[in-house]
Amino acid sequence: MSARIHRYQVPVDDQVHVIELNGTPAHVGCRDPEVVEFWAIHRDGVPLRPYRFTVAGTGHVLPEGCRVWGTATAPGGTYVWHLIEVTA
C-alpha cells in the first residue's frame, strides 16, 4: 500500500467544511489570510471518512465538541488561525 502527503484547504468563512480523509492532519499552515491549509497522509486503498472542519481566530468562540488540530499565523502576522474539527 502506498502513501503520500496531500494538501487540503479550509476557507476562513465561519462555515463547516466536510473533507474526506483516511489520515489525520499532520501540519497546518497559512499562505493566504483567507484560507488555512493542512497536510495529511493519504494511504491508497484505505477507506475515506468525512471530517468536519472550520477555522477559528484567537479569542473566537469554539463550537461544542471540537478538536484543535493546529495553529497557523497568516502572512504579516495580523491573524492567527486555528484548524478546528467539529465533532458534535
Backbone hydrogen bonds, N-H to C=O, Kabsch-Sander energy under -0.5 kcal/mol:
donor,donor_aa,acceptor,acceptor_aa,energy
4,R,42,H,-2.2
6,H,4,R,-0.5
6,H,40,A,-2.6
8,Y,38,F,-3.0
10,V,36,V,-3.0
12,V,34,E,-2.6
13,D,11,P,-1.3
17,H,53,F,-3.4
19,I,17,H,-0.5
19,I,51,Y,-2.5
21,L,49,R,-2.5
26,A,39,W,-3.9
27,H,39,W,-1.3
29,G,37,E,-2.5
32,D,35,V,-0.7
35,V,32,D,-2.2
36,V,10,V,-2.7
37,E,29,G,-2.6
38,F,8,Y,-2.2
39,W,27,H,-2.3
40,A,6,H,-2.1
41,I,24,T,-0.7
42,H,4,R,-3.7
44,D,2,S,-2.3
44,D,42,H,-0.6
46,V,43,R,-1.7
49,R,21,L,-2.9
51,Y,19,I,-2.3
53,F,17,H,-3.1
53,F,51,Y,-0.6
54,T,84,I,-2.3
56,A,82,H,-2.1
58,T,80,V,-1.2
60,H,57,G,-2.1
67,R,85,E,-2.2
69,W,67,R,-0.6
69,W,83,L,-2.9
70,G,83,L,-0.9
72,A,81,W,-2.7
74,A,79,Y,-2.7
77,G,74,A,-2.4
78,T,75,P,-0.5
81,W,72,A,-2.9
82,H,56,A,-2.3
83,L,70,G,-2.4
84,I,54,T,-2.9
84,I,82,H,-0.6
85,E,67,R,-3.4
86,V,52,R,-3.3
86,V,84,I,-0.6
87,T,65,G,-2.8
87,T,85,E,-0.7
88,A,64,E,-0.6
88,A,65,G,-0.9
